Amino acid sequence: MSNKTNSKKLTTHIFFPAMKKLQLSITFFLILLSLPVRSQVKVEITLDEFLYKIQNANIEYLAERLNMEIAEASIISASVFNNPSIGLSYYNNELKSMQMGHGAFAELSQTISPGRRSAAIDVAKSEKELAAALLTDYFRKLREEAVNLWLDAVKLRQLIQIKKDSYDDQIKLMESDSLRRGIEFNRDLDILQNRVETGKLFAELADMDKEMFDICIQLTNMSGISVADSMIVPQRRNIFNEKHFDLQELLAKAIANRADILAARKETDVSKYMLKAAKTERIPEFDIFLGYGINAEVRNELAPAPKFNGFEVGISFPIPLFNRNKGEIMSAQSQLKQAEHRYLQAENQVKEEVVTAHKTYMHTSNKLNLFKSGLVKNAKDALEQKKAQYYNREIHLIEVLDAQRSYDEVLASFYSAIYDKSQALVTLESAVGVWNIE
């Protein structure tokens, strides 16, 4: 009896301190993972707050928005009239001996460009509409990228939590059992396997933490925030994704709503106006002028003349014999054909993206339904049965750890399926050109 008591005390002194040391080491490691880097402040924000920052503080998007101001300035430039010209001249034919007289002349002229100003305004306005469509499409792509990256971060946070929960369960199992069981043949094997699993856990958590850090840095940079001061951490919430779609309706909406389709149409309009402007160039410019001159008295005895003033009106224009702007017209016609082909290609590209995105959404939905049908519950039940068998000394700890690993993998796949479906929804709505994300 005394020997058994000493044996149990020896078990407690040998095994339990080792467990405590291991637990403290891993706990310290997990605390380090949660600490901010240097002076960084972690800021947890919602998806709506994140999208607001993307729209109002993303540096690349702000730079793209300046294209609208550039287009507006182009309209102002196209709206101006030609500047008038003024000419001043003075002549002096007077010789002291012959008294031939002197005078001055002033002329005001204006160049007239028939149709060119209105054609330039039409081109500039259509280019502004094109710039607006391209800006909308740029934000559509930026929003899709940002939200999918956001979901990557939320999914990874969930997977990290699964790893941490698995560790906690493992520690609790070992602590409770170490006090209940004495030194046995299989105990050394269990401890060895536990150390192996713990080492793997260290490596996996370190890799996942580095990946999480990189994603949060990207999210912070996309928000226009300096990563030296703060780091954005996404709120742990999924988006609503219990939606059903009809593919034909989606295709019709995409053709009507996608900004790049609109941009392709506007590019065709720009090409049409540029062709019109090129044809307008065939109409020659002409100058009209108005002049007024003052002539002093001529006192020459052979040809005297009184003082008089002169007035003249005139027009001058080139004769279009050689340059009929044929080359510019041919170039504009080819550009119009190019724009029409690009529009057809844009339609085909949009249809392809919608069909592919819809298929992906249906696939992720079916995959998620598979997990909801009982796969996670079955893995959980199997784990509980293994734990019960272990407590009854029917199996080794290694079998419990295998069951725990299987359950973790199924649970991780389940949460991955949830967020994969959410990402598929984001991609699908972006492909259609609508945004009803909740």
C-alpha positions in Angstrom: 0.0 0.0 0.0 2.8 2.3 0.8 4.5 1.5 -2.5 1.4 2.4 -4.5 1.1 5.7 -2.6 4.7 6.6 -3.3 4.2 5.7 -6.9 1.2 8.1 -7.3 3.2 10.9 -5.6 6.1 10.2 -7.9 3.8 10.5 -10.9 2.5 13.8 -9.7 5.9 15.2 -9.1 7.4 14.0 -12.4 4.6 14.4 -14.9 2.5 17.3 -13.7 5.4 19.9 -13.4 6.4 19.0 -16.9 2.8 19.6 -18.1 2.7 22.9 -16.3 6.0 24.0 -17.8 4.8 23.0 -21.3 1.4 24.8 -20.7 3.1 28.0 -19.6 5.5 28.0 -22.5 2.7 27.7 -25.1 0.5 30.2 -23.2 3.4 32.7 -23.3 3.8 32.0 -27.0 0.1 32.6 -27.6 0.2 35.9 -25.6 3.1 37.0 -27.8 1.0 36.4 -30.9 -1.7 38.7 -29.6 0.7 41.6 -28.7 0.9 44.6 -31.1 4.1 45.2 -33.0 6.1 48.1 -31.6 3.8 51.0 -31.1 1.1 49.8 -33.5 -2.5 50.1 -32.2 -4.8 47.3 -33.3 -8.2 48.7 -34.4 -11.1 46.4 -34.9 -13.6 47.8 -37.3 -16.8 46.5 -39.1 -17.0 45.8 -42.8 -19.1 48.9 -43.4 -16.5 51.1 -41.7 -13.8 49.4 -43.8 -15.6 50.0 -47.0 -16.1 53.6 -46.1 -12.4 54.0 -45.6 -11.7 52.3 -48.9 -14.0 54.8 -50.7 -12.7 57.9 -49.0 -9.1 57.2 -48.0 -7.7 54.6 -50.4 -4.8 56.5 -52.0 -4.9 54.7 -55.4 -8.7 55.3 -55.6 -8.2 59.0 -54.7 -5.7 59.3 -57.5 -8.1 57.7 -60.0 -10.8 60.1 -58.9 -8.6 63.0 -60.1 -9.3 61.7 -63.7 -12.8 63.3 -63.3 -11.2 66.7 -62.6 -8.9 66.2 -65.5 -11.9 65.4 -67.8 -13.7 68.5 -66.5 -10.7 70.7 -67.3 -10.7 69.2 -70.8 -14.3 70.3 -71.3 -13.3 73.8 -70.2 -10.4 73.8 -72.6 -12.5 72.6 -75.5 -15.2 75.3 -74.8 -12.9 78.3 -75.3 -13.0 80.4 -78.5 -10.0 81.4 -80.6 -8.3 84.5 -79.3 -8.6 87.6 -81.5 -5.5 89.2 -82.9 -4.6 92.9 -83.1 -2.0 94.5 -85.4 -0.5 98.0 -85.1 1.7 99.5 -87.8 3.3 102.9 -88.4 4.9 104.2 -91.6 6.8 107.4 -92.4 7.6 108.3 -96.0 8.5 111.9 -95.2 11.8 113.3 -96.4 12.8 116.7 -95.3 13.2 117.9 -98.8 10.0 116.3 -100.3 7.6 116.2 -97.4 6.0 112.8 -98.4 3.9 112.4 -95.2 3.4 109.6 -92.6 0.6 107.5 -91.0 -0.5 104.7 -88.8 -2.8 101.6 -89.1 -4.5 99.3 -86.6 -6.1 96.0 -87.5 -8.3 93.6 -85.5 -8.7 90.0 -86.7 -10.5 86.8 -85.6 -9.9 83.2 -86.7 -13.2 81.3 -87.3 -13.1 77.5 -87.0 -16.6 76.3 -88.2 -17.8 73.3 -86.2 -14.5 72.5 -84.5 -15.4 74.0 -81.1 -18.7 72.1 -80.8 -17.0 68.9 -82.0 -14.2 69.3 -79.4 -16.8 69.8 -76.7 -18.6 66.7 -77.7 -15.4 64.7 -77.6 -14.5 66.1 -74.2 -17.9 65.4 -72.7 -17.9 61.9 -73.9 -14.4 61.4 -72.5 -15.6 62.6 -69.1 -18.5 60.1 -69.2 -15.9 57.4 -70.2 -13.7 58.4 -67.2 -16.7 58.2 -64.9 -17.5 54.7 -66.1 -13.9 53.6 -65.7 -13.8 55.1 -62.2 -16.9 53.2 -61.2 -15.5 50.0 -62.6 -12.2 50.6 -60.8 -14.0 50.9 -57.5 -16.0 47.8 -58.2 -12.8 45.8 -58.6 -11.2 47.5 -55.6 -14.3 46.8 -53.4 -14.3 43.1 -54.5 -10.6 42.7 -53.7 -10.9 44.5 -50.4 -13.9 42.5 -49.2 -12.5 39.2 -50.2 -9.2 40.1 -48.4 -11.4 41.0 -45.4 -13.0 37.6 -45.5 -9.6 36.0 -45.7 -8.7 37.7 -42.5 -11.9 36.8 -40.7 -11.6 33.2 -41.8 -8.0 33.0 -40.7 -8.9 34.4 -37.3 -11.5 31.6 -36.9 -9.0 29.0 -37.9 -6.5 30.3 -35.4 -9.1 30.1 -32.8 -9.8 26.5 -33.6 -6.1 25.7 -33.1 -6.1 27.5 -29.8 -9.2 25.7 -28.6 -7.8 22.4 -29.6 -4.7 23.2 -27.5 -6.8 24.1 -24.5 -8.8 20.8 -24.9 -5.6 18.8 -25.1 -4.1 20.5 -22.0 -7.3 19.9 -20.0 -7.4 16.3 -21.0 -3.8 15.7 -20.0 -4.1 17.6 -16.7 -7.2 15.7 -15.6 -5.8 12.3 -16.6 -2.4 12.9 -15.1 -3.9 13.0 -11.6 -6.1 10.0 -12.2 -3.6 7.5 -13.7 -0.4 6.3 -12.3 2.9 5.4 -14.0 2.1 3.0 -16.7 3.8 1.6 -19.7 1.8 3.8 -22.2 2.4 7.0 -20.2 5.8 7.8 -21.7 4.4 7.2 -25.2 1.5 9.6 -24.4 3.9 12.3 -23.2 6.1 11.9 -26.2 3.2 12.2 -28.6 1.9 15.2 -26.7 5.2 17.0 -27.2 5.2 16.1 -30.9 1.7 17.5 -31.3 2.6 20.6 -29.3 5.6 21.3 -31.5 3.4 21.0 -34.6 1.0 23.4 -32.9 3.8 25.9 -32.4 4.8 25.8 -36.0 1.2 26.0 -37.4 0.2 28.9 -35.1 3.4 30.8 -35.9 2.7 30.5 -39.7 -0.9 31.4 -39.3 0.0 34.4 -37.1 2.4 35.6 -39.8 -0.2 35.2 -42.5 -2.7 37.0 -40.4 -0.3 39.9 -39.8 0.4 40.2 -43.5 -3.3 40.3 -44.4 -4.0 42.9 -41.7 -1.1 45.0 -43.1 -2.7 44.9 -46.5 -6.1 45.8 -45.1 -4.6 48.8 -43.3 -2.7 50.0 -46.4 -5.9 49.7 -48.5 -7.6 51.9 -45.9 -5.1 54.7 -46.4 -3.8 54.3 -42.8 -0.1 54.3 -42.0 0.9 50.8 -40.8 3.6 52.4 -38.6 0.8 53.8 -36.3 -2.2 51.5 -36.5 -3.2 48.1 -37.8 -6.8 47.2 -38.8 -8.2 44.0 -37.5 -11.5 42.8 -39.0 -14.5 42.2 -36.9 -15.4 38.5 -36.5 -18.6 38.6 -38.4 -19.7 36.8 -41.6 -21.8 38.4 -44.3 -25.3 37.2 -45.1 -25.2 34.7 -47.9 -28.4 32.7 -48.0 -29.4 33.9 -51.5 -30.6 32.2 -54.6 -30.0 33.4 -58.1 -31.3 32.8 -61.6 -28.5 32.7 -64.1 -30.4 34.4 -67.0 -31.5 37.2 -64.8 -27.9 37.7 -63.6 -26.7 37.9 -67.2 -29.3 40.5 -68.1 -28.4 42.6 -65.0 -24.7 42.3 -65.7 -25.1 43.7 -69.2 -27.2 46.5 -67.9 -25.2 47.3 -64.8 -21.6 46.6 -65.3 -19.6 49.8 -65.4 -17.0 48.3 -67.8 -19.8 47.5 -70.3 -20.9 51.2 -70.0 -17.3 52.2 -70.4 -17.1 50.1 -73.6 -20.2 51.9 -74.9 -18.7 55.3 -74.0 -15.5 54.4 -75.8 -17.6 53.8 -78.9 -19.3 57.2 -78.4 -15.9 58.9 -78.0 -14.7 57.3 -81.3 -17.8 58.5 -83.1 -17.3 62.0 -81.9 -13.6 61.9 -82.8 -14.6 60.8 -86.3 -17.0 63.7 -86.5 -14.3 66.0 -85.3 -11.9 64.7 -87.9 -14.4 65.3 -90.7 -15.0 68.8 -89.3 -11.3 69.5 -89.8 -11.9 69.4 -93.5 -13.8 72.6 -93.3 -11.1 75.3 -93.6 -10.6 78.0 -91.0 -10.8 81.5 -92.2 -9.9 84.9 -90.8 -12.0 88.1 -90.8 -10.4 91.4 -90.1 -11.2 95.0 -89.5 -8.7 97.8 -90.0 -8.5 101.6 -89.6 -5.7 103.9 -90.8 -4.7 107.5 -90.3 -2.7 109.3 -93.0 -1.1 112.7 -92.4 -1.1 115.5 -95.0 1.4 115.2 -97.9 2.9 118.5 -98.7 5.0 117.4 -101.7 4.6 120.0 -104.5 4.5 117.3 -107.2 1.8 115.1 -105.5 0.2 116.9 -102.6 -2.6 115.1 -100.6 -4.8 116.2 -97.8 -4.9 114.4 -94.4 -7.4 111.5 -94.5 -8.4 108.3 -92.6 -9.0 104.9 -94.1 -11.2 101.9 -93.1 -11.1 98.3 -94.4 -12.9 95.0 -93.9 -11.6 91.7 -95.2 -11.6 87.9 -95.1 -8.9 85.3 -95.9 -9.1 81.6 -96.1 -7.0 78.7 -97.3 -7.8 76.8 -100.5 -8.2 73.1 -99.6 -6.5 71.7 -102.7 -4.0 69.2 -101.0 -4.9 68.6 -97.4 -8.4 67.1 -97.0 -7.6 65.5 -93.6 -8.0 62.1 -95.2 -5.5 60.4 -93.0 -7.1 61.5 -89.7 -10.5 60.5 -90.9 -9.3 57.0 -91.9 -7.6 56.7 -88.4 -10.8 57.8 -86.6 -12.8 55.2 -88.6 -10.5 52.4 -87.6 -10.6 53.5 -84.0 -14.4 53.4 -84.1 -14.2 49.8 -85.5 -11.8 48.9 -82.7 -14.2 50.3 -80.1 -17.1 48.3 -81.5 -15.0 45.1 -81.3 -13.9 45.9 -77.8 -17.6 46.4 -76.8 -18.5 42.9 -78.1 -15.5 41.4 -76.3 -16.5 43.2 -73.1 -19.9 41.7 -73.3 -18.5 38.2 -73.8 -16.0 38.7 -70.9 -18.8 39.8 -68.6 -21.0 36.9 -69.4 -18.0 34.5 -68.8 -17.3 36.1 -65.4 -21.0 35.8 -64.4 -21.3 32.2 -65.4 -18.1 31.2 -63.7 -19.0 33.2 -60.5 -22.5 31.6 -60.4 -21.0 28.1 -60.8 -18.5 28.8 -58.0 -21.3 30.1 -55.7 -23.5 27.0 -56.3 -20.5 24.8 -55.7 -19.6 26.5 -52.4 -23.3 26.4 -51.4 -23.5 22.6 -52.0 -20.2 22.1 -50.2 -21.5 24.0 -47.2 -24.7 22.0 -47.1 -22.6 18.8 -47.0 -21.0 20.0 -43.7 -24.4 21.1 -42.3 -25.8 17.7 -43.0 -24.0 16.2 -40.1 -20.3 15.8 -41.0 -19.2 18.1 -38.2 -21.5 16.4 -35.7 -20.2 13.0 -36.7 -16.6 14.1 -36.2 -17.4 15.6 -32.8 -19.2 12.4 -31.7 -16.2 10.3 -32.8 -13.9 12.5 -30.7 -16.1 12.2 -27.6 -16.2 8.4 -28.0 -12.4 8.3 -28.2 -12.1 10.4 -25.1 -14.4 8.0 -23.2 -12.4 5.0 -24.4 -9.2 6.7 -23.3 -10.6 7.4 -19.8 -11.6 3.8 -19.6 -8.0 2.8 -20.4 -9.1 1.1 -23.6 -6.9 3.1 -26.0 -3.8 5.3 -26.0 -3.8 9.0 -26.0 -2.5 9.0 -29.6 -5.9 7.7 -30.8 -7.6 10.6 -29.0 -5.2 13.1 -30.6 -5.9 11.5 -34.1 -9.6 12.0 -33.5 -9.0 15.5 -32.3 -6.9 16.3 -35.4 -9.7 14.9 -37.6 -12.3 16.9 -35.8 -10.2 20.1 -36.1 -9.7 19.5 -39.9 -13.5 19.0 -40.4 -14.3 22.0 -38.3 -11.7 24.1 -40.2 -13.1 22.9 -43.5 -16.6 23.8 -42.3 -15.6 27.4 -41.5 -13.6 27.6 -44.7 -16.7 26.5 -46.6 -18.7 29.3 -44.9 -16.3 32.0 -45.8 -15.7 30.5 -49.3 -19.4 30.8 -50.0 -19.3 34.4 -48.7 -16.4 35.2 -51.0 -18.2 33.5 -53.9 -21.2 35.8 -53.2 -19.0 38.9 -53.2 -17.4 37.8 -56.5 -20.8 37.0 -58.1 -22.4 40.3 -57.1 -19.3 42.1 -58.3 -19.5 40.2 -61.6 -23.1 41.2 -62.0 -22.4 44.9 -61.1 -24.8 45.0 -58.1 -24.0 45.3 -54.4 -26.4 43.9 -51.8 -23.9 42.6 -49.3 -25.2 42.5 -45.7 
